């Protein structure tokens, strides 16, 4: 299953996201340093926390709206916010104007653009099938990591000297994306999405087109559900919430790389020998940079071959084994100080990551009802944010525990998440078997 066989919406979104992510990630990761210098560390910290809250709230409301008024409108609104934010930031970091406060406010507007993220995720589900989703998520995952790696390398050199040009470029790319989405992206919301739990066939490449009026709005007969009723349904879905909790715990393990692990390496690793008896050494900060670079390059390169490795293998077993590899690799990095073994551990963790992440995303789709896809995606999108908070808490805990104790604690965190995910797989297998039997019955 290759890129060219995907639905036009998917191809369009992957290509646009690549260019948006390249320019956006040349700017946003470095904004914390910029704001600390411009408005002070306290205000920068408040802005960072406010951005997280704004992003979560807007994503939640965006998920609700996307299930009522359609995917395309929310995606367009999100891009319009990015155009406005980057445009104003460019103006107030230009040769004519400068304001750190305005720039800070615009970073919050960028967080508010998360209002369209659940719609994007729901759209990818709308136009895909069980057979195509693994390939879509794998290629999308590869594209995002490639964009981040390019942005990280170039942005570090250009941010200070060419901030105005970077912001202007990001604004122009967002404006172009807005125009292309408006012209070419098709609405995919199921006709009976609002308030209905009836199964809806996905819109796939080659299928007979559905009239825009049928997919652009809910049916007149479907009762409208309030924001609170919708999320009461989502949070009341025990199996899905266990899936989200498992994701938070397992993702938080790798989030420690930029938190506790980075701090520990800087404090403990000084002129560490790569191998006993040879002269080459490395310190903690350089080791951290090397591990992050290794992770990014390995994901970009090895993702090209993962599809072949996974052919004919059980998705569930492969996912669980890969997740265990990821956890074990990071746990050694939590406590280890031998550079050569740290590199090996990062490779093991990265291979686990690039195998299990697309499979986990494809599995998630089986837990999401058709009538509330965007709302479910909004809750799932909180996984990374909450994982960041968990890894931040580990920095505090690490101040009281030894590295060995932290390794045991983080291993327990990851394995609890692993066990929770394993506990819901039998029910999913039964669901898959029942659906397959139903399809065979219809064929007969």
FITORKOL-231982 format. One record per residue (C-alpha): y, x, z. Coordinates in steps of 0.5 Angstrom, whole numbers, plus 500, padded with zeros to 3 digits. Last residue first. Layout:
<sites>
<site c2="Y" c1="X" c3="Z"/>
...
</sites>
This chain:
<sites>
<site c2="468" c1="454" c3="503"/>
<site c2="475" c1="458" c3="503"/>
<site c2="478" c1="454" c3="508"/>
<site c2="472" c1="456" c3="513"/>
<site c2="473" c1="463" c3="511"/>
<site c2="480" c1="462" c3="513"/>
<site c2="478" c1="459" c3="520"/>
<site c2="473" c1="464" c3="521"/>
<site c2="479" c1="470" c3="520"/>
<site c2="483" c1="466" c3="525"/>
<site c2="478" c1="465" c3="530"/>
<site c2="476" c1="473" c3="530"/>
<site c2="484" c1="475" c3="530"/>
<site c2="485" c1="470" c3="536"/>
<site c2="479" c1="473" c3="539"/>
<site c2="481" c1="480" c3="538"/>
<site c2="488" c1="478" c3="541"/>
<site c2="485" c1="476" c3="547"/>
<site c2="481" c1="482" c3="548"/>
<site c2="487" c1="486" c3="547"/>
<site c2="491" c1="484" c3="553"/>
<site c2="488" c1="488" c3="558"/>
<site c2="488" c1="494" c3="554"/>
<site c2="496" c1="494" c3="554"/>
<site c2="496" c1="493" c3="561"/>
<site c2="492" c1="499" c3="562"/>
<site c2="496" c1="503" c3="557"/>
<site c2="502" c1="501" c3="561"/>
<site c2="499" c1="503" c3="568"/>
<site c2="497" c1="510" c3="564"/>
<site c2="504" c1="511" c3="563"/>
<site c2="506" c1="510" c3="570"/>
<site c2="501" c1="514" c3="573"/>
<site c2="502" c1="520" c3="569"/>
<site c2="509" c1="520" c3="570"/>
<site c2="507" c1="520" c3="578"/>
<site c2="502" c1="525" c3="577"/>
<site c2="507" c1="530" c3="573"/>
<site c2="512" c1="528" c3="578"/>
<site c2="508" c1="531" c3="584"/>
<site c2="506" c1="537" c3="580"/>
<site c2="514" c1="538" c3="579"/>
<site c2="515" c1="537" c3="586"/>
<site c2="518" c1="531" c3="589"/>
<site c2="525" c1="529" c3="592"/>
<site c2="530" c1="531" c3="586"/>
<site c2="525" c1="528" c3="581"/>
<site c2="526" c1="521" c3="584"/>
<site c2="533" c1="521" c3="582"/>
<site c2="531" c1="524" c3="575"/>
<site c2="525" c1="519" c3="575"/>
<site c2="530" c1="513" c3="575"/>
<site c2="534" c1="516" c3="569"/>
<site c2="527" c1="515" c3="565"/>
<site c2="526" c1="508" c3="568"/>
<site c2="533" c1="507" c3="565"/>
<site c2="531" c1="509" c3="559"/>
<site c2="525" c1="505" c3="558"/>
<site c2="530" c1="499" c3="560"/>
<site c2="534" c1="501" c3="553"/>
<site c2="528" c1="502" c3="549"/>
<site c2="524" c1="496" c3="551"/>
<site c2="530" c1="491" c3="550"/>
<site c2="528" c1="491" c3="543"/>
<site c2="522" c1="487" c3="545"/>
<site c2="527" c1="481" c3="548"/>
<site c2="531" c1="481" c3="542"/>
<site c2="524" c1="481" c3="537"/>
<site c2="522" c1="475" c3="541"/>
<site c2="528" c1="471" c3="540"/>
<site c2="528" c1="473" c3="533"/>
<site c2="521" c1="470" c3="532"/>
<site c2="522" c1="464" c3="535"/>
<site c2="519" c1="459" c3="530"/>
<site c2="513" c1="463" c3="527"/>
<site c2="510" c1="465" c3="534"/>
<site c2="510" c1="472" c3="536"/>
<site c2="504" c1="475" c3="539"/>
<site c2="501" c1="477" c3="532"/>
<site c2="507" c1="481" c3="530"/>
<site c2="506" c1="486" c3="536"/>
<site c2="500" c1="489" c3="534"/>
<site c2="504" c1="491" c3="527"/>
<site c2="509" c1="494" c3="532"/>
<site c2="503" c1="498" c3="536"/>
<site c2="500" c1="500" c3="530"/>
<site c2="507" c1="503" c3="528"/>
<site c2="508" c1="507" c3="534"/>
<site c2="500" c1="509" c3="536"/>
<site c2="500" c1="514" c3="530"/>
<site c2="506" c1="517" c3="530"/>
<site c2="506" c1="518" c3="538"/>
<site c2="499" c1="521" c3="539"/>
<site c2="501" c1="526" c3="533"/>
<site c2="507" c1="527" c3="537"/>
<site c2="504" c1="528" c3="544"/>
<site c2="499" c1="533" c3="541"/>
<site c2="504" c1="537" c3="538"/>
<site c2="508" c1="537" c3="544"/>
<site c2="502" c1="539" c3="548"/>
<site c2="501" c1="545" c3="543"/>
<site c2="509" c1="547" c3="544"/>
<site c2="508" c1="547" c3="551"/>
<site c2="502" c1="551" c3="551"/>
<site c2="506" c1="557" c3="547"/>
<site c2="512" c1="556" c3="552"/>
<site c2="508" c1="557" c3="559"/>
<site c2="512" c1="553" c3="564"/>
<site c2="508" c1="546" c3="565"/>
<site c2="509" c1="541" c3="569"/>
<site c2="513" c1="535" c3="565"/>
<site c2="510" c1="538" c3="559"/>
<site c2="503" c1="537" c3="561"/>
<site c2="505" c1="530" c3="562"/>
<site c2="508" c1="529" c3="555"/>
<site c2="502" c1="531" c3="552"/>
<site c2="497" c1="527" c3="556"/>
<site c2="502" c1="521" c3="555"/>
<site c2="502" c1="522" c3="547"/>
<site c2="494" c1="523" c3="547"/>
<site c2="493" c1="517" c3="551"/>
<site c2="497" c1="513" c3="546"/>
<site c2="493" c1="516" c3="540"/>
<site c2="487" c1="513" c3="544"/>
<site c2="489" c1="506" c3="545"/>
<site c2="492" c1="506" c3="538"/>
<site c2="486" c1="508" c3="535"/>
<site c2="481" c1="503" c3="539"/>
<site c2="486" c1="497" c3="537"/>
<site c2="487" c1="499" c3="529"/>
<site c2="479" c1="500" c3="528"/>
<site c2="479" c1="506" c3="523"/>
<site c2="477" c1="505" c3="515"/>
<site c2="484" c1="508" c3="513"/>
<site c2="487" c1="511" c3="519"/>
<site c2="488" c1="518" c3="517"/>
<site c2="490" c1="516" c3="510"/>
<site c2="496" c1="513" c3="513"/>
<site c2="498" c1="518" c3="517"/>
<site c2="499" c1="523" c3="512"/>
<site c2="506" c1="522" c3="510"/>
<site c2="508" c1="521" c3="518"/>
<site c2="506" c1="528" c3="519"/>
<site c2="512" c1="531" c3="516"/>
<site c2="517" c1="527" c3="519"/>
<site c2="514" c1="526" c3="526"/>
<site c2="512" c1="534" c3="526"/>
<site c2="520" c1="535" c3="524"/>
<site c2="522" c1="531" c3="530"/>
<site c2="518" c1="533" c3="535"/>
<site c2="518" c1="540" c3="533"/>
<site c2="526" c1="540" c3="534"/>
<site c2="525" c1="536" c3="541"/>
<site c2="521" c1="542" c3="543"/>
<site c2="525" c1="547" c3="540"/>
<site c2="531" c1="545" c3="544"/>
<site c2="528" c1="544" c3="550"/>
<site c2="525" c1="551" c3="550"/>
<site c2="532" c1="554" c3="548"/>
<site c2="534" c1="550" c3="555"/>
<site c2="529" c1="553" c3="559"/>
<site c2="529" c1="560" c3="557"/>
<site c2="525" c1="564" c3="552"/>
<site c2="521" c1="571" c3="552"/>
<site c2="518" c1="575" c3="547"/>
<site c2="515" c1="582" c3="550"/>
<site c2="507" c1="581" c3="549"/>
<site c2="502" c1="582" c3="555"/>
<site c2="501" c1="574" c3="557"/>
<site c2="504" c1="570" c3="551"/>
<site c2="510" c1="566" c3="550"/>
<site c2="513" c1="570" c3="556"/>
<site c2="518" c1="566" c3="560"/>
<site c2="525" c1="569" c3="560"/>
<site c2="528" c1="564" c3="565"/>
<site c2="524" c1="557" c3="566"/>
<site c2="525" c1="553" c3="572"/>
<site c2="532" c1="550" c3="573"/>
<site c2="533" c1="549" c3="565"/>
<site c2="526" c1="547" c3="564"/>
<site c2="526" c1="542" c3="570"/>
<site c2="533" c1="539" c3="568"/>
<site c2="530" c1="538" c3="561"/>
<site c2="524" c1="535" c3="563"/>
<site c2="527" c1="530" c3="568"/>
<site c2="532" c1="527" c3="563"/>
<site c2="532" c1="529" c3="555"/>
<site c2="524" c1="529" c3="555"/>
<site c2="523" c1="524" c3="560"/>
<site c2="524" c1="519" c3="555"/>
<site c2="517" c1="521" c3="553"/>
<site c2="514" c1="517" c3="559"/>
<site c2="519" c1="511" c3="559"/>
<site c2="515" c1="509" c3="552"/>
<site c2="509" c1="508" c3="556"/>
<site c2="512" c1="504" c3="562"/>
<site c2="517" c1="500" c3="557"/>
<site c2="511" c1="498" c3="552"/>
<site c2="506" c1="496" c3="557"/>
<site c2="512" c1="491" c3="560"/>
<site c2="513" c1="489" c3="553"/>
<site c2="506" c1="487" c3="552"/>
<site c2="505" c1="484" c3="559"/>
<site c2="511" c1="480" c3="557"/>
<site c2="508" c1="478" c3="550"/>
<site c2="501" c1="476" c3="554"/>
<site c2="505" c1="472" c3="559"/>
<site c2="509" c1="468" c3="555"/>
<site c2="514" c1="465" c3="560"/>
<site c2="519" c1="470" c3="558"/>
<site c2="519" c1="467" c3="551"/>
<site c2="519" c1="460" c3="553"/>
<site c2="525" c1="461" c3="558"/>
<site c2="528" c1="465" c3="553"/>
<site c2="529" c1="459" c3="548"/>
<site c2="530" c1="454" c3="554"/>
<site c2="536" c1="458" c3="556"/>
<site c2="539" c1="458" c3="549"/>
<site c2="538" c1="451" c3="548"/>
<site c2="533" c1="448" c3="543"/>
<site c2="535" c1="444" c3="537"/>
<site c2="529" c1="438" c3="535"/>
<site c2="526" c1="439" c3="528"/>
<site c2="527" c1="433" c3="524"/>
<site c2="533" c1="436" c3="520"/>
<site c2="529" c1="442" c3="518"/>
<site c2="532" c1="448" c3="520"/>
<site c2="537" c1="452" c3="515"/>
<site c2="536" c1="457" c3="510"/>
<site c2="529" c1="457" c3="508"/>
<site c2="529" c1="450" c3="505"/>
<site c2="536" c1="450" c3="502"/>
<site c2="534" c1="457" c3="499"/>
<site c2="528" c1="454" c3="495"/>
<site c2="522" c1="458" c3="496"/>
<site c2="520" c1="463" c3="491"/>
<site c2="512" c1="463" c3="489"/>
<site c2="509" c1="469" c3="491"/>
<site c2="509" c1="476" c3="488"/>
<site c2="512" c1="479" c3="494"/>
<site c2="511" c1="476" c3="500"/>
<site c2="515" c1="470" c3="504"/>
<site c2="511" c1="469" c3="510"/>
<site c2="507" c1="462" c3="511"/>
<site c2="509" c1="458" c3="517"/>
<site c2="505" c1="456" c3="523"/>
<site c2="508" c1="450" c3="526"/>
<site c2="511" c1="452" c3="533"/>
<site c2="517" c1="448" c3="531"/>
<site c2="524" c1="448" c3="535"/>
<site c2="528" c1="451" c3="530"/>
<site c2="523" c1="455" c3="525"/>
<site c2="521" c1="449" c3="521"/>
<site c2="524" c1="452" c3="514"/>
<site c2="522" c1="459" c3="516"/>
<site c2="528" c1="464" c3="516"/>
<site c2="527" c1="468" c3="510"/>
<site c2="534" c1="469" c3="507"/>
<site c2="535" c1="473" c3="501"/>
<site c2="539" c1="480" c3="501"/>
<site c2="542" c1="482" c3="494"/>
<site c2="549" c1="480" c3="494"/>
<site c2="551" c1="479" c3="501"/>
<site c2="546" c1="485" c3="503"/>
<site c2="549" c1="490" c3="498"/>
<site c2="557" c1="488" c3="500"/>
<site c2="555" c1="489" c3="507"/>
<site c2="551" c1="496" c3="506"/>
<site c2="558" c1="498" c3="502"/>
<site c2="562" c1="497" c3="508"/>
<site c2="557" c1="500" c3="512"/>
<site c2="557" c1="506" c3="508"/>
<site c2="565" c1="506" c3="508"/>
<site c2="565" c1="506" c3="515"/>
<site c2="560" c1="511" c3="516"/>
<site c2="564" c1="516" c3="511"/>
<site c2="571" c1="514" c3="515"/>
<site c2="568" c1="516" c3="522"/>
<site c2="565" c1="523" c3="519"/>
<site c2="571" c1="524" c3="515"/>
<site c2="575" c1="523" c3="522"/>
<site c2="571" c1="527" c3="526"/>
<site c2="571" c1="533" c3="521"/>
<site c2="572" c1="539" c3="526"/>
<site c2="568" c1="537" c3="532"/>
<site c2="563" c1="533" c3="529"/>
<site c2="561" c1="537" c3="523"/>
<site c2="556" c1="542" c3="526"/>
<site c2="552" c1="538" c3="531"/>
<site c2="553" c1="532" c3="526"/>
<site c2="549" c1="536" c3="520"/>
<site c2="543" c1="538" c3="524"/>
<site c2="542" c1="532" c3="528"/>
<site c2="544" c1="527" c3="522"/>
<site c2="538" c1="530" c3="518"/>
<site c2="533" c1="529" c3="524"/>
<site c2="536" c1="522" c3="525"/>
<site c2="535" c1="520" c3="518"/>
<site c2="528" c1="523" c3="518"/>
<site c2="526" c1="519" c3="524"/>
<site c2="529" c1="513" c3="521"/>
<site c2="525" c1="514" c3="515"/>
<site c2="518" c1="516" c3="518"/>
<site c2="519" c1="509" c3="522"/>
<site c2="521" c1="505" c3="516"/>
<site c2="515" c1="508" c3="512"/>
<site c2="510" c1="507" c3="518"/>
<site c2="513" c1="500" c3="520"/>
<site c2="512" c1="498" c3="513"/>
<site c2="505" c1="501" c3="512"/>
<site c2="502" c1="497" c3="518"/>
<site c2="506" c1="491" c3="516"/>
<site c2="503" c1="490" c3="509"/>
<site c2="496" c1="488" c3="510"/>
<site c2="498" c1="483" c3="516"/>
<site c2="503" c1="480" c3="511"/>
<site c2="510" c1="481" c3="510"/>
<site c2="517" c1="477" c3="508"/>
<site c2="518" c1="474" c3="515"/>
<site c2="516" c1="479" c3="519"/>
<site c2="521" c1="484" c3="516"/>
<site c2="526" c1="478" c3="517"/>
<site c2="524" c1="478" c3="524"/>
<site c2="526" c1="485" c3="525"/>
<site c2="532" c1="485" c3="522"/>
<site c2="534" c1="478" c3="525"/>
<site c2="533" c1="482" c3="532"/>
<site c2="538" c1="487" c3="530"/>
<site c2="544" c1="483" c3="528"/>
<site c2="547" c1="482" c3="535"/>
<site c2="546" c1="489" c3="536"/>
<site c2="553" c1="490" c3="533"/>
<site c2="555" c1="489" c3="540"/>
<site c2="553" c1="496" c3="541"/>
<site c2="558" c1="498" c3="535"/>
<site c2="563" c1="494" c3="539"/>
<site c2="562" c1="498" c3="545"/>
<site c2="564" c1="504" c3="541"/>
<site c2="570" c1="501" c3="539"/>
<site c2="573" c1="500" c3="546"/>
<site c2="572" c1="508" c3="547"/>
<site c2="575" c1="509" c3="540"/>
<site c2="581" c1="505" c3="542"/>
<site c2="581" c1="509" c3="549"/>
<site c2="581" c1="516" c3="546"/>
<site c2="587" c1="514" c3="542"/>
<site c2="589" c1="518" c3="536"/>
<site c2="594" c1="517" c3="530"/>
<site c2="596" c1="520" c3="524"/>
<site c2="591" c1="526" c3="522"/>
<site c2="586" c1="521" c3="524"/>
<site c2="582" c1="519" c3="530"/>
<site c2="585" c1="512" c3="531"/>
<site c2="584" c1="510" c3="524"/>
<site c2="577" c1="513" c3="524"/>
<site c2="575" c1="509" c3="530"/>
<site c2="578" c1="503" c3="527"/>
<site c2="574" c1="504" c3="521"/>
<site c2="568" c1="505" c3="524"/>
<site c2="569" c1="499" c3="529"/>
<site c2="571" c1="494" c3="523"/>
<site c2="565" c1="496" c3="518"/>
<site c2="560" c1="496" c3="524"/>
<site c2="562" c1="489" c3="526"/>
<site c2="562" c1="487" c3="519"/>
<site c2="555" c1="490" c3="519"/>
<site c2="552" c1="486" c3="525"/>
<site c2="556" c1="480" c3="522"/>
<site c2="552" c1="481" c3="515"/>
<site c2="545" c1="481" c3="519"/>
<site c2="547" c1="475" c3="523"/>
<site c2="548" c1="471" c3="517"/>
<site c2="542" c1="474" c3="513"/>
<site c2="537" c1="472" c3="519"/>
<site c2="538" c1="464" c3="519"/>
<site c2="542" c1="459" c3="523"/>
<site c2="537" c1="457" c3="528"/>
<site c2="532" c1="463" c3="529"/>
<site c2="538" c1="468" c3="528"/>
<site c2="542" c1="465" c3="533"/>
<site c2="537" c1="466" c3="539"/>
<site c2="536" c1="473" c3="537"/>
<site c2="543" c1="474" c3="536"/>
<site c2="544" c1="472" c3="543"/>
<site c2="539" c1="476" c3="546"/>
<site c2="541" c1="482" c3="542"/>
<site c2="549" c1="481" c3="544"/>
<site c2="547" c1="481" c3="551"/>
<site c2="543" c1="487" c3="551"/>
<site c2="548" c1="491" c3="547"/>
<site c2="553" c1="489" c3="551"/>
<site c2="550" c1="491" c3="557"/>
<site c2="548" c1="498" c3="554"/>
<site c2="555" c1="499" c3="552"/>
<site c2="558" c1="497" c3="559"/>
<site c2="553" c1="503" c3="562"/>
<site c2="556" c1="508" c3="557"/>
<site c2="563" c1="505" c3="558"/>
<site c2="563" c1="506" c3="565"/>
<site c2="560" c1="513" c3="564"/>
<site c2="566" c1="515" c3="559"/>
<site c2="571" c1="512" c3="564"/>
<site c2="568" c1="516" c3="570"/>
<site c2="568" c1="523" c3="565"/>
<site c2="575" c1="522" c3="563"/>
<site c2="578" c1="519" c3="557"/>
<site c2="579" c1="524" c3="552"/>
<site c2="574" c1="529" c3="554"/>
<site c2="569" c1="525" c3="557"/>
<site c2="570" c1="520" c3="551"/>
<site c2="568" c1="526" c3="546"/>
<site c2="562" c1="528" c3="550"/>
<site c2="559" c1="521" c3="550"/>
<site c2="561" c1="520" c3="543"/>
<site c2="556" c1="526" c3="541"/>
<site c2="550" c1="521" c3="540"/>
<site c2="554" c1="516" c3="536"/>
<site c2="557" c1="521" c3="531"/>
<site c2="552" c1="524" c3="526"/>
<site c2="547" c1="519" c3="528"/>
<site c2="552" c1="513" c3="524"/>
<site c2="552" c1="518" c3="518"/>
<site c2="544" c1="519" c3="517"/>
<site c2="543" c1="512" c3="520"/>
<site c2="547" c1="508" c3="515"/>
<site c2="544" c1="512" c3="510"/>
<site c2="537" c1="511" c3="512"/>
<site c2="538" c1="503" c3="514"/>
<site c2="540" c1="502" c3="507"/>
<site c2="534" c1="505" c3="504"/>
<site c2="529" c1="501" c3="509"/>
<site c2="533" c1="494" c3="508"/>
<site c2="533" c1="494" c3="501"/>
<site c2="526" c1="496" c3="500"/>
<site c2="524" c1="490" c3="506"/>
<site c2="528" c1="485" c3="502"/>
<site c2="525" c1="487" c3="495"/>
<site c2="518" c1="485" c3="498"/>
<site c2="514" c1="492" c3="499"/>
<site c2="510" c1="494" c3="493"/>
<site c2="515" c1="500" c3="491"/>
<site c2="514" c1="503" c3="498"/>
<site c2="506" c1="504" c3="497"/>
<site c2="500" c1="500" c3="500"/>
</sites>
